Amino acid sequence: MSASLTMNSGKKRAPVLIANRGEIAIRIARTCRALGFPTVAVYSDADRLAEHVKACDQAFYLGGPAPKDSYLNVERVLAAAKASGARYVHPGYGFLSERPHFADACVEEGLIFVGPSADSMRLMGDKISARATVDEIGVPRVPGSAAAVTDAEEAQRISAKIGYPVLFKAAAGGGGKGMRRVDSAAEAQSAFDSAGREALSSFGDGAIYVEKYILEPHHVEIQVFGDGKGNAIHLGERECSIQRRHQKVWEETPAPILDRHPATREKMFEAAVRIAKHVKYAGAGTIEFIVDGNGNFYFLEMNTRLQVEHPVTEWVTGVDLVAWQLLLAAGELPLPSIPARTGSAIEVRLYAEDPQHFLPAPGPLGEIEFPNGPFVRTDTSFTGPGEVSVHYDPMIAKVSVWAPSRAAAVDRLRVALDEVRVQPPKKTDGTRIGSLRTNLSFLRKLARHPVVIGGDTTTDVVSKNPDLTERTQRALPLSAAIALSLNQLIFESGETAQAQVPSTSASGWSLLARREGVRS
């Protein structure tokens, strides 16, 4: 077991309020319990009977099911912390995790925010200031505008200079929201207008910048951990190139693209650590890059929080990243040394969604069976009949595996996915109620596809291989088209948003020893 889980066992500690729900709240609560931190849950009307509420020592009601009335309501979250006697606030990911004003508010109330400083969030959470920061220290970034562009004409001039295709991207967001690929000047006006509208709706900020679109791109991120004093380490990389609708669905380490370019891997480690040191980053964070087929890499952004896909890093390092976060916040963890990495790990995300169009498909759940075996881990907040709420992220579970090699990890994942069973609920006479739509068949196809097995997957692998999806020749149904439009307009906080009908995130966990999978 990781030394961080045993170094202070038995010590009495102050309570931790977990400002989140579902899977990630459960995951944090289990590590808190292992370290002796009492836990405080918060919940909405939709989550009164939720598993994350049962997993904590205390629970406080926030408000209605809409995130703005509950999990995004700073005043109510802080009131719960005060009433519970909490000393620490762990935001998880999504919701308030990357809101500088929330981190500031915690400090003003005398609470310890388990995460980076608000200043670090402001500097690196905004895409424009983040790009300026890496320019200062000489880290290569994707060519594009140095600041937000004011209109479509300016965007068109910059695009012509750096060369099409380009991306128009929201300065304040992520997760594919407020982002449009532009292949010619004729598309600039409509793309700029639509990206700006979506950015304003999703993030409250319509600022757009221009970025060169890298052909055949690989999405690779470096896990970093800092002490807040200018010292930082890395814990290896994760490749997240397999995506749908610009949102991750398969994450793994080591990155296949870097196995082909080992010198690039070392340069990326150095660049990521340099960034974390420069901003005096505290806790767990991720530096995201695009890598082309020749091994050139470019800074994309920094996620100033724990990532949904952190289990794959925990598999190969044996480190509990949440334990490190908590112990650092408690002043009990000096900056650790770089951990050794062993084997290969893969994570996939199981969603309640239409596998033809990757649209959220919330609804009631019946019996659920997840894989149970050595080196297999399931992170979920669903243990039986329940409901995937329309108000929150439609992720049902994360399934991750470890093996000595990538080929063996893919084989193990294939077996694990074949063991998953998600059923709609039954009527009193035993018959099923409707049909539940999930992306399970898509995940099973991924684990068997020659391109995925070969490891040369770029961010457009799904669109380039239509046999991976269940698409038909018929047009998108009107109801699905409406759902897609609504989904693109509803607030989402980066890649892990958990707002009304969002489409990428997670929410719980299982405590693990080194390379041991424990089913939650």
C-alpha positions as a printed Julia matrix, in Angstrom:
520×3 Matrix{Float64}:
   0.0    0.0     0.0
   1.15   3.55   -0.72
   3.15   4.98    2.15
   0.96   8.09    2.1
  -1.97   6.01    3.33
  -0.19   4.72    6.42
   2.17   7.48    7.47
  -0.3    9.13    9.87
  -2.79   6.38   10.64
  -4.59   6.82   13.95
  -4.06  10.58   14.12
  -7.16  12.61   14.91
  -7.88  15.11   12.18
 -10.44  17.8    11.42
 -13.42  17.1     9.12
 -13.29  17.46    5.33
 -16.35  18.81    3.5
 -16.55  17.24    0.05
 -18.07  19.87   -2.22
 -19.21  17.42   -4.86
 -21.41  14.4    -5.49
 -21.45  10.86   -6.84
 -18.36   8.88   -7.72
 -15.7   11.45   -6.89
 -17.29  12.24   -3.52
 -17.28   8.54   -2.63
 -13.68   8.2    -3.79
 -12.55  11.14   -1.65
 -14.53   9.89    1.37
 -12.77   6.51    1.28
  -9.33   8.04    1.33
 -10.42  10.4     4.11
 -11.56   7.41    6.13
  -8.24   5.63    5.56
  -6.36   8.7     6.81
  -8.67   9.46    9.75
 -10.38  12.57    8.35
 -14.12  12.73    9.25
 -16.22  13.53    6.2
 -19.09  15.86    5.4
 -21.33  15.36    2.35
 -23.56  17.91    0.68
 -26.58  17.01   -1.42
 -29.43  18.37   -3.51
 -33.08  17.32   -3.72
 -32.11  14.85   -6.43
 -29.45  13.24   -4.22
 -31.19  12.76   -0.87
 -30.7    8.99   -1.04
 -27.46   9.04   -3.05
 -24.54   6.77   -2.24
 -22.16   9.65   -1.61
 -24.43  10.85    1.2
 -24.29   7.42    2.83
 -20.52   7.31    2.46
 -19.9   10.31    4.73
 -20.16  10.9     8.48
 -22.4   13.96    8.15
 -24.6   15.3     5.35
 -26.02  18.77    4.72
 -28.8   19.75    2.34
 -27.98  22.44   -0.22
 -31.13  23.02   -2.3
 -32.91  22.11   -5.49
 -31.58  19.68   -8.09
 -30.29  22.34  -10.48
 -26.54  22.85   -9.84
 -26.97  26.6    -9.45
 -29.29  25.93   -6.52
 -27.04  23.39   -4.86
 -23.54  22.26   -5.85
 -22.64  25.58   -7.5
 -24.11  27.72   -4.7
 -21.03  28.99   -2.87
 -22.95  30.53    0.04
 -24.79  27.29    0.8
 -21.67  25.15    0.51
 -19.8   27.46    2.9
 -22.75  27.49    5.3
 -22.65  23.68    5.35
 -18.93  23.77    6.1
 -19.48  26.16    8.99
 -22.4   24.19   10.42
 -20.49  20.89   10.21
 -17.31  22.12   11.83
 -15.3   21.24    8.72
 -11.74  22.5     8.5
 -11.02  21.43    4.92
 -12.98  21.68    1.66
 -12.18  19.24   -1.16
 -13.88  20.27   -4.42
 -13.29  17.06   -6.41
 -13.59  17.88  -10.1
 -16.28  19.75  -11.97
 -18.64  22.13  -10.18
 -16.57  24.55   -8.03
 -13.19  22.86   -8.43
 -11.71  25.49  -10.75
 -13.52  28.59   -9.49
 -10.99  31.03   -8.03
 -13.72  32.94   -6.21
 -14.67  29.76   -4.35
 -11.08  29.11   -3.28
 -10.87  32.73   -2.11
 -14.16  32.41   -0.24
 -12.94  29.29    1.57
  -9.81  31.1     2.73
 -11.85  34.12    3.85
 -13.99  31.8     5.97
 -10.91  30.3     7.61
 -11.2   27.03    5.68
  -8.4   25.15    3.92
  -9.13  24.65    0.22
  -7.69  21.29   -0.86
  -6.22  22.44   -4.14
  -4.16  25.19   -5.7
  -4.33  28.86   -4.78
  -6.9   31.1    -6.39
  -4.04  33.03   -8.03
  -2.78  29.84   -9.72
  -6.29  29.1   -10.95
  -6.71  32.58  -12.38
  -3.36  32.48  -14.1
  -3.7   29.02  -15.65
  -7.48  28.56  -15.82
  -7.88  31.29  -18.41
  -6.56  30.06  -21.75
  -5.19  33.47  -22.76
  -3.22  34.12  -19.57
  -2.03  30.49  -19.56
  -0.66  30.88  -23.08
   1.1   34.1   -22.08
   2.59  32.35  -19.04
   4.12  29.5   -21.01
   5.42  32.0   -23.56
   7.34  33.68  -20.71
   9.17  30.48  -19.8
   9.74  29.21  -23.32
   7.39  26.21  -23.41
   6.16  25.62  -26.98
   2.47  26.19  -27.51
   0.1   25.79  -30.42
   0.49  28.81  -32.77
  -2.36  31.28  -32.55
  -3.55  34.6   -31.19
  -1.8   36.01  -28.13
  -5.06  37.4   -26.77
  -8.8   37.18  -27.3
  -9.88  38.33  -30.74
 -12.47  41.08  -31.02
 -14.33  40.08  -34.17
 -14.52  37.62  -37.03
 -12.41  39.83  -39.3
  -9.5   39.79  -36.84
  -9.92  36.05  -36.42
  -9.8   35.65  -40.19
  -6.6   37.7   -40.49
  -4.87  35.63  -37.79
  -6.11  32.41  -39.37
  -4.72  33.39  -42.76
  -1.35  34.16  -41.15
  -0.97  30.84  -39.3
  -2.73  28.83  -42.01
  -5.95  26.84  -42.12
  -7.34  24.69  -40.6
  -7.69  26.52  -37.3
  -9.78  26.28  -34.15
 -11.83  29.08  -32.66
 -11.84  28.32  -28.93
 -13.46  29.72  -25.8
 -10.89  31.47  -23.62
 -12.69  30.58  -20.38
 -13.74  26.98  -20.94
 -13.04  23.51  -22.2
 -14.65  20.16  -22.87
 -15.28  21.05  -26.51
 -17.66  23.87  -25.63
 -17.23  27.08  -27.58
 -14.89  25.39  -30.05
 -15.21  25.27  -33.83
 -12.89  23.93  -36.51
 -12.54  26.38  -39.4
 -11.14  25.2   -42.74
 -11.48  28.38  -44.81
 -12.11  32.1   -44.6
 -15.67  31.58  -45.81
 -16.48  29.77  -42.56
 -14.96  32.37  -40.23
 -17.97  34.6   -39.55
 -20.5   31.9   -38.73
 -17.96  29.89  -36.71
 -16.89  32.93  -34.71
 -20.47  33.88  -33.93
 -21.57  30.39  -32.91
 -18.44  29.72  -30.82
 -18.88  33.04  -29.03
 -22.56  32.39  -28.27
 -21.8   28.94  -26.9
 -18.85  30.22  -24.85
 -21.01  32.95  -23.32
 -23.79  30.51  -22.5
 -21.48  27.83  -21.11
 -18.92  29.9   -19.2
 -20.37  33.38  -18.86
 -17.56  34.7   -21.05
 -17.8   34.92  -24.84
 -14.09  35.62  -25.44
 -12.63  33.59  -28.31
  -9.05  33.01  -29.38
  -7.6   31.43  -32.52
  -5.38  28.38  -32.51
  -3.74  26.37  -35.29
  -5.41  22.99  -35.8
  -2.7   20.34  -35.59
  -3.35  17.56  -38.09
  -3.2   13.96  -36.82
  -3.06  15.17  -33.21
  -2.44  13.08  -30.1
  -3.73  14.38  -26.77
  -1.15  13.78  -24.02
  -1.22  15.18  -20.5
   1.36  15.19  -17.72
   0.31  14.67  -14.11
   2.11  17.13  -11.83
   2.14  17.69   -8.09
   3.46  20.83   -6.39
   4.01  22.03   -2.84
   2.86  25.63   -3.44
   6.37  26.93   -2.73
   7.85  26.64   -6.21
   8.72  22.94   -6.07
   7.02  20.31   -8.23
   7.35  16.79   -9.62
   5.67  14.79  -12.37
   4.0   11.38  -12.08
   4.19  10.42  -15.73
   1.85  10.95  -18.64
  -1.57   9.86  -19.85
  -2.71   9.68  -23.45
  -6.33  10.73  -23.94
  -6.55  10.75  -27.73
  -9.63   8.55  -28.02
 -12.49  11.04  -27.75
 -15.98  11.65  -29.01
 -17.33  15.17  -29.48
 -13.99  16.51  -28.21
 -14.51  14.69  -24.91
 -12.4   11.88  -23.49
 -13.67   8.32  -23.3
 -10.43   6.22  -23.12
  -7.31   7.2   -21.17
  -4.08   5.26  -20.74
  -0.51   5.31  -19.52
   2.16   5.06  -20.8
   1.21   7.04  -23.91
   1.7    4.96  -27.07
   2.76   8.03  -29.07
   5.56   8.74  -26.55
   6.73   5.15  -26.63
   7.58   5.94  -30.26
   9.23   9.24  -29.26
  10.93   8.68  -25.86
  12.98  11.86  -26.14
   9.76  13.85  -26.47
   8.47  12.25  -23.27
  11.41  13.57  -21.26
  11.09  17.04  -22.79
   7.38  17.11  -21.91
   8.11  16.07  -18.32
  10.61  18.9   -18.02
   8.21  21.44  -19.56
   5.28  20.42  -17.35
   7.33  20.61  -14.16
   8.74  23.97  -15.22
   5.21  25.34  -15.61
   4.08  23.99  -12.23
   7.13  25.47  -10.51
   6.71  28.82  -12.24
   3.13  29.3   -10.98
   3.96  27.87   -7.5
   1.32  25.22   -8.0
  -0.02  23.35   -4.96
  -1.46  19.83   -5.12
  -2.45  17.7    -8.09
  -2.76  19.29  -11.52
  -2.43  18.37  -15.16
  -0.56  20.04  -18.02
  -2.16  19.15  -21.35
  -0.33  19.01  -24.67
  -0.94  18.17  -28.31
   1.67  15.91  -29.88
   1.93  15.47  -33.64
   3.01  12.33  -35.47
   6.61  13.53  -35.62
   6.9   13.92  -31.86
   6.59  17.7   -31.73
   4.56  18.85  -28.71
   2.59  22.01  -27.95
   1.05  23.31  -24.72
  -2.75  23.34  -24.72
  -3.88  24.2   -21.19
  -3.57  23.4   -17.52
  -6.3   21.76  -15.48
  -5.94  23.11  -11.95
  -7.59  20.14  -10.24
  -7.68  16.39   -9.98
  -8.57  14.73  -13.3
 -11.32  12.22  -13.96
  -8.69   9.84  -15.35
  -6.34   9.97  -12.34
  -6.86   6.22  -11.59
  -4.55   5.18  -14.42
  -1.72   7.16  -12.83
  -2.51   5.61   -9.45
  -2.35   2.14  -10.99
   1.17   2.5   -12.36
   2.63   4.5    -9.44
   0.83   2.98   -6.45
   0.19   6.55   -5.24
  -3.16   7.7    -3.86
  -3.33  11.21   -5.3
  -6.2   12.27   -3.05
  -4.16  11.2    -0.01
  -1.32  13.36   -1.24
  -3.72  16.29   -1.71
  -5.13  15.96    1.8
  -1.8   15.49    3.55
  -0.28  18.43    1.7
  -3.24  20.61    2.74
  -2.78  19.43    6.33
   0.89  20.39    6.27
   1.97  16.77    6.75
   3.47  15.99    3.34
   6.7   17.48    2.03
   7.09  17.3    -1.7
   7.57  13.58   -2.49
  10.14  12.21   -4.87
   9.15  11.12   -8.36
   7.51   7.69   -7.99
   8.55   4.73  -10.1
   6.04   3.66  -12.76
   5.31   0.04  -13.53
   3.19  -1.6   -16.21
   0.31  -0.2   -18.23
  -3.14   1.05  -17.21
  -6.27   1.97  -19.17
  -9.52   3.64  -18.11
 -12.8    3.91  -20.03
 -15.94   5.83  -19.13
 -19.34   4.15  -19.22
 -22.1    6.64  -19.97
 -25.86   6.59  -20.23
 -25.92   7.96  -23.74
 -27.19   7.3   -27.23
 -24.3    5.41  -28.88
 -25.37   6.56  -32.35
 -24.95  10.25  -31.61
 -23.19  10.31  -28.2
 -26.07  12.25  -26.67
 -26.94  11.96  -22.96
 -29.69   9.41  -22.27
 -30.49   9.74  -18.55
 -33.08   7.47  -17.0
 -33.76   4.72  -14.48
 -31.28   1.92  -13.83
 -32.03  -1.61  -12.72
 -29.52  -4.28  -11.75
 -25.88  -3.46  -12.4
 -22.92  -5.83  -12.57
 -19.36  -4.6   -12.81
 -16.18  -6.63  -13.34
 -14.65  -8.14  -10.25
 -11.14  -9.5   -10.5
  -7.47  -8.81   -9.89
  -6.12  -5.56  -11.35
  -9.6   -4.29  -12.25
 -11.09  -1.19  -10.63
 -14.59   0.25  -10.94
 -15.3    3.81   -9.83
 -19.04   4.38   -9.56
 -21.8    5.72   -7.36
 -24.33   3.16   -8.6
 -24.61  -0.09   -6.65
 -28.04  -1.2    -7.82
 -31.38   0.2    -8.98
 -31.3    3.96   -9.23
 -31.43   6.74  -11.78
 -29.04   8.65  -14.0
 -30.4   12.13  -13.31
 -31.15  14.6   -16.04
 -29.61  17.28  -13.82
 -26.06  15.89  -13.7
 -23.43  14.1   -15.69
 -24.65  10.87  -17.32
 -21.57   8.84  -16.45
 -22.44   5.51  -14.84
 -18.92   4.3   -14.03
 -15.24   4.35  -14.85
 -13.63   0.96  -15.43
  -9.85   0.78  -15.27
  -7.32  -2.04  -15.45
  -3.61  -2.64  -14.91
  -1.3   -5.18  -16.58
   2.45  -5.58  -17.13
   2.15  -4.48  -20.79
  -0.25  -2.48  -22.94
  -1.3   -5.54  -24.94
  -2.13  -7.38  -21.72
  -4.0   -4.33  -20.39
  -6.16  -4.14  -23.53
  -6.92  -7.86  -23.18
  -7.85  -7.42  -19.51
 -10.06  -4.43  -20.32
 -11.83  -6.41  -23.04
 -12.67  -9.15  -20.55
 -13.74  -6.61  -17.93
 -16.11  -4.84  -20.32
 -17.67  -8.14  -21.32
 -18.57  -8.64  -17.65
 -20.44  -5.34  -17.35
 -24.24  -5.59  -17.21
 -26.5   -2.55  -16.94
 -30.24  -3.26  -17.01
 -33.35  -1.1   -17.01
 -35.57  -1.59  -13.94
 -38.32  -4.19  -13.71
 -42.05  -3.79  -13.28
 -43.75  -5.61  -10.46
 -44.48  -8.49  -12.85
 -40.76  -8.86  -13.6
 -40.79  -7.38  -17.12
 -38.33  -4.65  -18.02
 -39.32  -0.99  -18.21
 -38.15   0.37  -21.55
 -34.56   0.07  -22.72
 -31.55   1.82  -21.23
 -29.09   3.28  -23.72
 -25.39   3.23  -22.86
 -22.08   3.45  -24.72
 -21.08  -0.05  -23.56
 -21.18  -1.51  -27.06
 -18.98   1.36  -28.26
 -16.43   0.7   -25.52
 -16.37  -3.0   -26.37
 -15.74  -2.14  -30.02
 -12.89   0.17  -29.03
 -11.19  -2.62  -27.09
 -11.36  -4.88  -30.16
 -10.57  -2.4   -32.93
  -7.26  -2.91  -34.79
  -6.39   0.8   -34.71
  -6.89   0.98  -30.95
  -5.05  -2.27  -30.34
  -2.17  -0.92  -32.45
  -2.02   2.21  -30.28
  -1.78   4.79  -33.07
  -4.92   6.71  -32.1
  -5.37  10.38  -32.86
  -8.15  12.61  -31.58
 -10.18  12.0   -34.73
  -9.97   8.2   -34.55
 -13.72   7.81  -33.92
 -14.77  10.0   -36.85
 -12.25   8.25  -39.11
 -13.55   4.8   -38.19
 -17.34   4.83  -38.49
 -17.43   1.09  -37.76
 -16.74   2.06  -34.14
 -20.19   3.59  -33.76
 -23.71   2.34  -34.3
 -24.59   5.14  -36.66
 -27.13   4.49  -39.4
 -27.88   6.36  -42.59
 -31.02   7.93  -41.19
 -31.01  11.58  -40.18
 -30.62  12.68  -36.59
 -34.1   12.47  -34.99
 -35.7   15.79  -34.13
 -35.73  14.94  -30.41
 -32.03  14.08  -30.53
 -31.22  17.25  -32.46
 -33.04  19.3   -29.83
 -31.22  17.46  -27.06
 -27.87  18.11  -28.76
 -28.64  21.82  -29.09
 -29.68  22.05  -25.45
 -26.65  20.11  -24.32
 -24.36  22.54  -26.1
 -26.04  25.52  -24.45
 -26.13  24.29  -20.86
 -23.4   25.34  -18.46
 -20.43  23.02  -18.25
 -17.23  23.47  -16.29
 -14.47  22.2   -18.5
 -13.91  18.56  -19.29
 -15.51  17.37  -16.07
 -18.64  19.4   -16.0
 -21.48  18.23  -13.82
 -24.3   20.55  -14.73
 -27.68  20.0   -16.34
 -27.35  17.37  -19.04
 -23.57  17.68  -19.38
 -21.66  15.06  -21.25
 -18.29  14.45  -19.7
 -17.48  13.9   -16.1
 -17.59  11.6   -13.23
 -18.41  11.61   -9.75
 -16.5    8.14   -6.66
 -13.77   5.45   -6.13
 -12.08   2.47   -4.55
  -9.05   2.56   -2.27
  -6.16   0.73   -3.86
  -2.84  -0.68   -2.87
  -0.04  -0.84   -5.38
  -1.34  -2.57   -8.51
  -4.31  -4.05   -6.66
  -7.8   -3.44   -8.02
 -10.51  -3.15   -5.4
 -14.07  -3.13   -6.58
 -16.16  -0.34   -5.17
